């Protein structure tokens, strides 16, 4: 049986998902809304307003969609899953993603912290403050030690976290968030966390509404714009998989202390959660602590995780939606995968779009360019976002894969193209 699929999103994550879905023998018509220039080579891009749920319904009925996969967080927080599940005419659709209540695990840092506390999931100590509690928040800074981790409570596209090295910077950040509303309503509440000194990694878990789960290949991403992990936070400048410092003992700790209680907590709360849980971890003295949850696959980690996770992706997504993950055949590839992101000059602050892109090599067996922010205009490939391209490669080692990613990148160009030259710098990559 062929399945007609609607994938929602427009970034590198969605191009990687499109690439995998299109490989399934049971893929019928594949639509991406809105997609980008990369997805258009594998599927049909659709100019569909995802916030207009009646338009989404009409499209699904018109095209006989029977599988919907939601890539980014905003539609999940806004309730697109709730809508599809509640519409009688859409009951035949298998849908991947949590409902809006469960999506608060990403939509609210405070909500996530309360969940972790309730289910004894290791995380940093914290306090939260609302806009009318600015003075209390400023006073709290004087009561705790530097550095200070300050997070906007709501969605801020990966940019709402500041690690302040001194009290003045922390207080100025609090004023910018709570008083000046730097991220609008997303920063009308903040969470101040104790700083954890360790090394970060990303863990992705597919859940299907039962006790079944699959832990996907782990990854490490690089959020800061500057080399040596300096400068502003971005949506991600690169990623590697596997994680060299993760051994079997550490993985067992992650599964027992974090993954299992997270899955059990989701079940105990009665959330409708059939999708992906991203668990951002800080490893401190070989012990895992949860920094954050996301309620979808990460970007750019998907661009290294999905290449290393072999399965029939339509079977995989259908099993997530229908509660049958225990029947999914899958394997984790031994090869390493890396991705390096080319971004527009000025990102993550103001940047220009519409720059002509040249020099992209064709996809081969071990090199793929995933499009993150691109479009075509009269046959010309143009930049159309802050993060523009993800240069992904396989390799026998992480260093070997990185060499291939940088080789690909060296041949491509667009005006103002910027990238980090040190992805993987903090790891023993051989």
Secondary structure, 3 states (H helix, E strand, C coil): CCEEEEEEECCHHHHHHHHHHHCCCCEEEEEEEECCCCHHHCCEECCCCCCCHHHHHHHHHHCCCCEEEECCHHHHHHCHHHHHHHCHHHCCCEEEEECCCCCHHHHCHHHHHHHHHHCCCCECCEEEEEHHHHHHHHHHHCCCCCCEEEEECCCCCCCCEEEECCHHHHHHHHHHHHHCCCCHHHHCEEEEEECCCCEEEEEEEEEECCCCEEECCCEEECCEEECCCEEEECCCCEEEECCCCCCHHHHHHHHHHHHHHHHHHHHHHCCCEEEEEEEEEEEECCEEEEEEEECCCCCCCHHHHHHHEECCHHHHHHHHHHCCHHHCCCEECCCEEEEEEEECCCCCCCCCCCCECECCCCCCCCEEEEECCEEEECCEEEECCCEEEEEEEEECCHHHHHHHHHHHHHHCECCCCECCCCCCCCCCCC
